[in-house]
Amino acid sequence: MILHLDAQRVQIVTANITGSAARFVARARHRLAGITLAAGDYLEIGGTAAASGAARLDLLLRAALAFAAILGLLAIALREARNVLLVTANLPFALIGGIAAVWISGIPVSLGAAVGFVTVFGITLRNALMLLSHYRQLVLAEGRPWSRETAHLGAMHRLTPILMTASVTALGLLPLAIRADLPGQEIEGPMAIVILGGLFSSTVLTLLVLPALSLRYGRFKRRADESAGERSNATASSSSRS
């Protein structure tokens, strides 16, 4: 058949591949680099690899925008720059397990794996925020001194919620991870494997390492405007009683 696209004659060569499309494209480009073409002819690789690359780029851009918005919300919730940095420092905890899961399972770093990393980052941030918010509650609302005992108590209080979140998520994704090599699981399978690995490392390290980091670098204190507001309310209440 003689095909045309944008007023140019086109010859299409299709191939069904196994494994990583990105690796196949890299090898194909290397082999095709030595081919001499006639004037006006050129080669272009499309299909799954091109669509996957565009989707990964779009995912990274959207994830960067979402991360910037999350940092703003964390700053509002925690009100201390050090505490915000502590929450973001928790992200490597999930990265360790996700990378280990990819390496052990031998899956390619595909779009599904990228989605898995973004998802497990969100779960990790949620667990870290829950722990630090409880520390703030213990110190500011209950009047406890920020000490090793308070850090241990807060971690014990949040042990069950964090473990429940990780357990329910892991049980829901386990069937997808087990059947990751089946046809039709090219997205869900790698995603589930990455999330399971990231959940394991982030849960353990959040409960063991984050309390120690919070004890060393965390700051939990009232802002000046809050203290002034409470003093004014107390004065107004005393005046009304008199």
N, C-alpha and C positions, 0 to 999 in steps of 0.2 A: 504493500500500500504506500502511496505517496501522501504524506501528511504535511500540513502547514500550520504554523502558529505565528501570529503577528506578522503575516506576510513573509515568513521564512519557512523554508523546507525543513522538516524535522524527521529524524530517525530515532525511534524510541527503543531502548534495550532494557528489558525488565529482568529482575533476578529475585528469587526467593532465598533469603538467607536465614541462618540460625545464629543465635548469640547476639552480640552487641552490634547494632546498626552503626554506631559511631566508629567502632573499630574497623568494621568492613569498609566504611567510607574512607577512613584514613589510609588503609591499604590500597584501596582502589585509586585514590588520588596519587599515591606514590607510584603505582604501576602506570597510570595513564600519563604521568608527567613526561615520560620519555617518548610519547607518540607525537609524530610530526603531522600536523593537519594542514589541509589546503587553505589558501587565503579565503577568509570569510567564514571558515568553519570553527566551531568551538564546542567544548564539552561542558555539560552542566549536570550535576548529580542532584536528584530530587527525591521525592517520595517520603518514606517514613523517617529517614535520617534528617532531612531538611525540616519536616514538620516538627520532629522531636526537638531539634535545636531551637527553633522559633518558640516553641512552647516553654522550654527551659528558660530562655531569656525573658519571656513575659512573666514567668513565675518568679524569677529573681527580682525583677523590677517591682512587682506587686508586693513581694515579701519585704523588700527594702522600705517601701512606703508604709506597710503595716508595722514594721519594726519601729520606724520613727514615731508613728502614732502611739504605739505601745509604750515607748520611752516617755512620751509626754504624759500619758495616763499614770504611769508608775511614779513619775515625779509629783503628780498631784496627790496620789494615794499615800506615798511614803514620806514626802516632804523633806527628805534628806538626800543629798547627792550621793553620799557614801552608800546608803541603803539601795539606791537605784543601781549603783555599780555592783553591789553584792548580788542583786537579782540577775543582772546580765552576766556576771561571772559564773553563774550557774549553768549557762548554755553549754560550755565545754563538757559538762557532766553527761549531757545527752549525746553530744557529738562522739564521745569515746565509744559508747555502746553501739551507736548507729554504724560507725566505721568498722568496728569489730564484727558486727553482724553481717555487713556486706562482704568483708574479707573471708569470714568463715563459710558463708553460704556460697560464695563465688558468683554472686549475681552482678550484672553490670550496673554502673551508676546511671540509671535511666531516669526518665521523667517521674516514674512511680517512686523511685528512691528519693528524689528531690522533694516530692510531696511529703514523703514520710519524714524527712528531716524537718521540714517546716512544721508539720503537725506535732512532732515530739518536742520541738522547741517551745511551742505554745503550752503544752502540758507541763514542761519543766518550769517555765516562767510562772505558771499558775501555782504550782506547788511551792516554789520559792517565795512568791508573794504571800501565800497563805501563812507560811511560817514566820516571815518577817512582820506581817501585820499582827500576828498573835504576840510576838515579842513586844511590839509597840503597845498593844493592849495591856499586857502584863505590867509594863513599866509605867505607862501614863495613867491608865484607868485604875489599876489595882495598887499602884504605888510601890511596886517591888523594885529593889535596886538592880541595876543591870550588872549581873555577876554570872559566874559559872553555873550556879544553882538555877538561876532564872533561865539561862540558855538551855540547860538540860530539861527543866520543867516544860518549857515551850515546845521543845522537840518531842517530848513524850505526849503532850496534849495533841499534837498534830500527827502523831505516828499513825493512828487508825485512819483518819481521812485520807492521808497521802497513800497509804497502802491500799485502801479501798479503791481509790481512783485508778491506781496502776493496775490492780488486779482485774477490775471490771473491763478496762480497756484491753488488757492482754488477753483475757478469755474471749473477748469479741473478735480479736484479730488473729487468734491462733489458727483457726481453720484456714484462713487465707494464706498464712505463712506456710502451713504444711503442704498446701496444694499450689505453691508458687510456680512450679514447673509445668502446670497443666495449660493447655491452650485457652486463651481468653483471660489469663491471669497476668498478663504482661505489665499491667499498671498496679493492680491491687496486691499481687504477690510481693514484689520488691518493697512496696510501701509498708506492708504489714511487717516484713522482716526488719526493716529499719526502725519502725516504731517500737517493736518488741525489744530490740537491742538497746535503743535509747532509753526506753522506760526502765529497764533493769538497772543500767548504770546510773541514770539520773535519780531514781528513787533511793538507791543505796547511798550515793554520795550526797544527796540533799539532806538526808537524815544524819549522816556521819560527819561530813566535811563542812557543810554550810553553817551549822551552829558554831563550830570553832572559828570560822571566818567572821561570822557575825559578832562573836565575843571579842575578837581582836580589832575589827574595823567598823562595826556597826555603831550607830549613834541614834539614840531614842530620847528625844526631849521635846518639850513644848515650844511652839513658836511664840515670839513676843506678843503678837496680836492676840493669840488665844489666851495667854496669861493675863493680858490687860483686859480682855473681854470678861474673863471669869472674875477678876477683881472688881470690875465695874458692876457686874451682876450681884456680887456679894455685898457691895456697898449699897446698891439700890434695895436689896432685900433687907438689910439692916435698917435703912431709913424708913422703909414701909412698916417694919415692926415697931419702931419708935413712934 
